[in-house]
């Protein structure tokens, strides 16, 4: 590539990524030269400023037309802009938690946390804008490797060490399976570009090619199911959620999960929705394989909610809750109809209700040796405002009307019924498992409002955590009462048809 070609690219469409990259470099250099005893919180505030700056630059790019650079390996389209907005909002809230995170044994290497976290965020943003398997995989590995290290940041905590080890092993296996599936598609098309793959596969393929593409679909889907923590590939999630620092757990449950669904949908829609399963006029391969995805979605909802019933550790409980919510989103992926709008709104609602819940969990458990659900006992007497905020998050997670979680689940449920043929069994499983989830969600509320407090000590809420709780509670109620605020914004500013342009 000569200099003239290099300078001819529209580099401004990568402004959010460049801002995050510059902040990573700045924080790493400051951490290197700061005195060892200096407080590293300032690095966290720099990180927050960088994420906010990247979000502002992304908002300024919303009206930018669909564009691609670097030979269509990096794309700016409605899909990437809409989901990068979620990633940046979630990342800023996680950083507020991280700045105020002080576990009992302390974290000696806190400076590393911030630039590793931002590196993971950069990888997720690259995944959202990737138009090529190589950049997709590069973004995935940047996110994954940073997450492995973040999970083990509490070096003197045995469960944190265990969580990092399990995460690395399972992550490596899932990456290998995903890459093997991608290699099949590359071998059949001779290109790694998603758009070129789509164009190549729209033609009349013989039965052997369809068979190989079916194998590729299953390997990619199974490999990414590890990343999403969907059953039966969820076994790593409870241990990792329990052992990782609470801000990292919140990151894995919200930002990393969002990135996983972004990658899954971009690959499945761009490649497998364009493959005719039985000749030129037949349904796409993705539609033909709906039953297999539906089975996985149903199993994920059932396993996540049922096993959560027996959990006493609140972080493990929320790990199984996260598995169940992955199942709900997989229902939207399975039905395909109104996929982008439904998934975007649900991930938005899940971002606020889950992040707010983890803010309260961090506040109550960071100085304790355990995350037993008993830490919530008598919270209403110790801090009524905190208890009411946690109740809002729990009601939203349970899907009670008046909250954003209810609207998100309702959209997915209706999407499962308006397809032809309708997914009645999947919709029924969704309703049944949602009812099951009331038991363990309301168990936390029972602890907060109807159990005596372990001690009468008032809960002091740091400013950063207070900001997260207030923002998340307000957004959860606002989007539950007026969901059109988010949906109208989505429909007005984003046209997901440009994904195929």
N, C-alpha and C positions, 0 to 999 in steps of 0.2 A: 504494500500500500504506500503510494507516494504522499508527500506532504499536502499537495493540493486536494487529493481525495480525502485525506484525514480531516482537513479543515472544512471541507464541504458538508460534513455531517451536521445535523441539527442537535448539537450537544446540549442545548437548553432543555430538551425533553428529559435529560438525566439530572436536572438540577437537584431534586430531592436526594438522589443517591450521592451526588457529589458533596452535598452539605453533610450528610451522615459520615461519608468517608473522611472529610476534613476534620470533623469533630472527633472521630476515632483517633486520627493522627495527633491532634492537639492534646487529647486526654492522655494518650500513651506517653507523649513527650513530657507533659507536666508531671505525670506520675513518676516518670523516671528521674526527674531532677528535683522533685519536692523532697524536703527532709523526711526521714522515715517516720518521725513522730507527728508530722503535720496531719491535720484532719482532712480526710479525702472526700468529705461531703461536697466540697466545692466542685469536685469533678462531676459529681452527680447532677448538680445544678447546671453545669456547663452542658452535660448530656441532655438535660431537659430542654434547655434553650435551643440546642441543635435540632432535637426532634420537632419542637414547635416551629422552628425555622423551616425545616423540611416540609412540615404539614402546610405552612403558609405558601411555600413555593408550589406545592402540589395543587392547592386550591386555585392558584393563579394559572395553572396549566389546564384546568377543567375545560375551558372553552377552546383549547388547542385542538386542532383537527387530528385525526388518526395519523400517526407517523411512526416510522421505524428507522433505525440507524444500524450501522455495523452489519450491513447485508441482511437485514431483517432478523437479527438475533436479539435485538432489544426493541420492544414495541411500546408505544404509548397509545393505548386505546381505552375505551370506557371500562372494560373489565379490569385492567391494571389500575386505573385511577380510582375506581370505586373501592377496590379491595385494599389498595395501599393506604387509603384514608383510614380504614379500620385498623390496619397494622400500626400506623403512626399514633392514632389515638390510644390504642392499647399499650404501646411502648411507653408513651409519656406517663400513663398511670402507673405502670410497673416501676418506672424510675422514681416516682414519688414514694412508692413503697420502699424501694431499695435505699434511698437516702436516709430513711428513718429506721432501717433494719439494724437492730443491735442484739444478736443472739447472746445467750448466757456466756458462752466461751469466747465471744468476740470473733471477728473475721480479720485476720492479719493482712490479707491481700485484697483489701477492698477496692484499690485502684483498678486492679485487673477486671473486677466485675463489670465496671461501666463500659470499658471499651470492648470487652468480649460480648456483652449484651448488645451493644450497638452493631458489632460485627454480625451477630445473629440476625438482628433487624435488617441489616443491609442485604444479607442472603435471602431473607423472606421477600424483600422488595424486589430483588432481582428475579425471583421466581414468579412474582406477579406480572412482571413485564417481559418475561422471556418469550421469544418466538422460535427458539431452537432448543433441541434436546441437550446440547452441550451447556448452554447458559442455564437451562433449567437445572441440570445436574450440579453445576458449579454453585448455584445459589442454594440448592438443597444441602450440599456438603458444608458450605459456609455456615448455614443455619445449624446443621446437625453437630458438627465438631465443636462449635462454640457452646452449644447446649450441653454437650457431654461434660465439658469443663465446668460450666456454670453449676451443673447438678452436684458436683463434688467440691464446691467452693469452701464448705465447712470442713477443712482438712482434719480437724481434731474430733470430728463427729463421725462415729463408725457407720451410722445409717446413711450419712451423706456419701461416704466412700463406697458403700454397697450400692447405693442408687446410681452413682456414676458408672460403676463397673457393669451393672445390669443394663444400663442405658446404652453403653458403648457396644456391648455384645449384641443386644437386640437390634440396635440401630445399624450395626455393620451387616447383620444378616438381611435386614429389610432393604438396605441400599443395594446389596448384591442381587437380590431377587428383582428389584425394580430395574436395575441396570441391564440385567439379562433379558427382561421383557422388552426394554427399549431397543436392545441390540437386534431383536427379531424384526422389529418394525424398520429399523435402519437397513437391515439386510435385504428386506423385500422392496424397499423404495430407493435405496442408494443415496439418501439425503438425511440430514438431521434436522432440517428446517420444518417446522410444524405445518406451515402453509403449503410448502411444496409436497410434503407427505400427504396432506389432505387432497390436493389436486391429483396426485399420482394414484391414490386409492379410490377415486370416484369411478374409475373405469370398470370394465367387466373383468372380475378376478375369477380364476378357477378355484375348484374346491380345495386343493392343497394349500393355496395361499390363504383362503378364508380360515382353514384349520390352524395354520401357523399364526395368523392374526388373532384368532381366538385364544391360543396359548399365550401370546404376548399380552392380550388384555388381562387375562387372569394373573399373570406374573406381576404386571404393573399394578393392578388393583390390590393384590395381596401385599406387595411390597409397600405400597402407600398406606395400606390399612394398619400396618405397624405404626406409622407416623401419626395416624389419626387415633390410635388406641381403640380401634373397633374390634369387637369379638370375632373370632377367637384369638386375635393377635394383640390382646390387651394386657398380657400377663406382666409386662414391665411397668405399666403405669402406676399401680398402687404403691409399689416400693419406691419408685422414683419420686412420686409426688410427696411421699412421707419423708424421705431422706433429704431432698433438696431444700435449700433455703426457701422460705415462703415466697419472696418476690420471684424466684426462679420457678416455683410451682405455679404461681399466677401467670407467668410468661408462657410456660408450657401448656397450661390449660386454655389460654386465650389466644395469644399471638401465634405461637407455634402451630396450634390446631387450625387457626384461620389460614396460615400459610400452607398447611397440608391440604386443606380442601381447595385452595386456590390452584395448587399444582395438580391435584386429582382432576378437577373440572376442566382445566385448560387442556390437559393431555387427552382426557376421554372425549371431550366435545370436539376438539380440533382434529383428532385422528379417527376415533371409532364411530363418531356420528356421521362420518362421510363414507363409510364402507358399506356398500350394499351386500346384505347377507346372502341373498338367494337370487342374484341377477340384478340388472340395472334398475328395475322398477320396484324392487323389494324394500322392506324396512331396513334401516341401518343396523349394523351389527350391535351397536350399543342398545338399541331397543330390543333386539332379539335376546340379549343377555340380561334383560331386566330382572327375570326371576331369580337369578343368582345373586344379584345385588340386593334384591328384596329380602332374600333369605338371610344375608349377612346383616342387613339393617335390622331385621326382626330379632335375630340372635343377639345383636349388640344391645338393643333396648332391653331385652329380657335379662340378659346376664348382668348388665350394668346395674339395673334397678334392683334385682333380686339379691345379689351379693351385697349391695349397699345396706340392706336391711340389718345385717349382722355386724356392722362396723362400729367400733367405739372410738377409734382414732379419727378425728374430724378431717384430717388431710386425706386419709385413705377413703373416707366416705365421699369426699368431693372428687377423688380420683374416679371412683365408680360412677358418681354423678356425671362426670365429664365423659366417661365411656357411654353412658346412656344418651347424653346429648349428642354425641357423635352419631349414634343410631338415628336420632330424630333427623339430623341433617342428611344422613344417608337416604332417608325416605325421600327427601327433596331431590337428591341426585338420581335416585332410582326412577322417579316419576318423570323427570326431565322437564315437564311442562312448567313454565314460569320459574325455571330453576334459578336463574341469576338473581331475580328480585327476591324470591323467597329465601334463598341462602344468605344473601347480603343482609336482609333485615334480621334474620335469626341470629347471625353472627354479631350484628350490632347489639341486639338485645342481650345476647349471651356475654358479650364483652363487658357491659356495664354491670349486669347482675352478678357475674362470677368474680369480676375484679373487686367489686364492693365487698363481697363476702370474704374474699381472701384478705382484704384490708382489715376487717374485723378479726379474722382468725389470727393474723400476724400480731395484732395488738394484744390479744388475750393469751397467746401461747409462746411468744418469742423468748421470754425469760424462764419458761418452764422446761422441765426435762421431758415432757410428753405433750401430745396434742389431744389428750383425752377430751371427749365431748363434755365432761364434767366441768371444764373451765367456763362453760357458758351458763352454769347454774346461777340463778339469781341475778343475771346481768341487768334485768329491768330495775332492780333495786339499787344496783351500783351505778348504772349509767342508763337512764331511761331513753335518751336520744339514740345512743348506740344500739340498744335493744330494738327500738322501732326501726332503725335503718337496716339492721340485720334481718328483721322480719320482712321488710320490703323485698330484700334480695331473695330470701327463701320463698316467699310467695310467688315471685317472678320465676324462679327456677322450677317451682312446682306447676306453673302455668295457671295461676289463679286470675280470673278476670280483673281488669283494671291495671295490669302490669304489662310491660313490654314482652315478657316471656309468653304470656297468654296469646298475644297477637301473633308472635312468631310461630308458636305451635299451631294456631288456627290456620295460618297461611299454608303451612306444610300439610296439615290434615285436609284442607280443601283442595290443595294441589294433587293429593293422592286420589281424590274422588272425581276430579273433572277430566282425568285422562280417559282414553278409550283403548282397552277396557279399564275400568276403575280398579284400583288396588284396595278392595274392601278388607281383605285379610290384614294387609299392612296397616291400614287405618285403624282397624280393631285392635291390633297389637299395640299401636301407639297410644290409644285411649287406655287400654288395660294397664300398660306399664306406667303411664302417667299417674294413674290412681294408686298403683303400688308405691310410687315415689313419695306420695303424701305421708306415708308412715315414717320414713326416716327424716324427711324435711321437717315435718311437724314435731318430730322428736326433739330437734334442736330448739324449736320454739317452746316446747314444754319445759326444757331446761331453763330457758331464759326467763319465762314468765311465771312458772308454777313450782320451781324448785328453790329451796333456800340457798342463799349465797354461801360459798366456801369461806369467804371472809367479807367484811364490810368495806374493804378498801375501794375507794373511788378509782375509776379508770381514767387516766390522763391520756388525752388524745393529742399526739404531736400534730403540728400544722400540716405537714405533708400528707399524713394519713387522713386527717380531717378533710382536706381538699378532695382526696379520692372518694371517700365515703359520701360527701355532700354531692359531688358531681354525679356519681353513679346512682345514688338514690333519686336525685332529681330527674336524671335521664330515664331511669326505669319507670317512674310514674308518668313522666311526660309522654314517652313513646307508647305507653300503655293506654293512656287516655286519648292522645292525639297522634296515632301512628302515621297519619297522612303527612305530618311534618317531615318524617324521614322518607316515606315512599314518594311523595311529590318531589322532594329534592333529588331522589334517585332517578325518577322518570324524566324530570326536566333537564338534568345535566348529563345523563348517561344513556347511550343507545348501544346496547350490547350486540347489535347486529354487526357492528364494525369489528367484532372479534374475527370475522371471516374475511375481512377486506384485505 
